[in-house]
């Protein structure tokens, strides 16, 4: 297992698949809003650090100094270096908006397909509740939802 230094986080390293190690051991990952993160100590202060950002800082060149890290497959827990890329806020928003959304029954059969989250919202479905249902894999108004 190869470890890579995380710039700006002295004594912390990360693997290509997102395992973060401190001076003594691997850090416990937490999940909030669908993202995995850890809490390293920097200059005596506990600092939240998303795993995707740790991997990108350590392993992905950012010559254009783009501020955000995108998950190519839109799976926020897939923090492998091959699934991450640097983006601007606008690029990231465009990437997130254009994906079709599928409404399914309990068995996973497709009931309806919307060309985007916005299209589902215009049809009367709450965008926030759909996102939560996808992230947490639970039904919203009796239907399961997934990205196509």
HELIX and SHEET records of a PDB file:
HELIX    1   1 UNK A   51  UNK A   59  1                                   9    
HELIX    2   2 UNK A   81  UNK A   83  5                                   3    
HELIX    3   3 UNK A   89  UNK A   97  1                                   9    
HELIX    4   4 UNK A  117  UNK A  122  1                                   6    
HELIX    5   5 UNK A  127  UNK A  136  1                                  10    
SHEET    1   A 3 UNK A   4  UNK A   5  0                                        
SHEET    2   A 3 UNK A  13  UNK A  14 -1                                        
SHEET    3   A 3 UNK A  20  UNK A  21 -1                                        
SHEET    1   B 3 UNK A  30  UNK A  32  0                                        
SHEET    2   B 3 UNK A  35  UNK A  42 -1                                        
SHEET    3   B 3 UNK A  45  UNK A  50 -1                                        
SHEET    1   C 2 UNK A  68  UNK A  71  0                                        
SHEET    2   C 2 UNK A  84  UNK A  87 -1                                        
SHEET    1   D 3 UNK A 110  UNK A 114  0                                        
SHEET    2   D 3 UNK A 101  UNK A 104 -1                                        
SHEET    3   D 3 UNK A 144  UNK A 147 -1                                        
END                                                                             
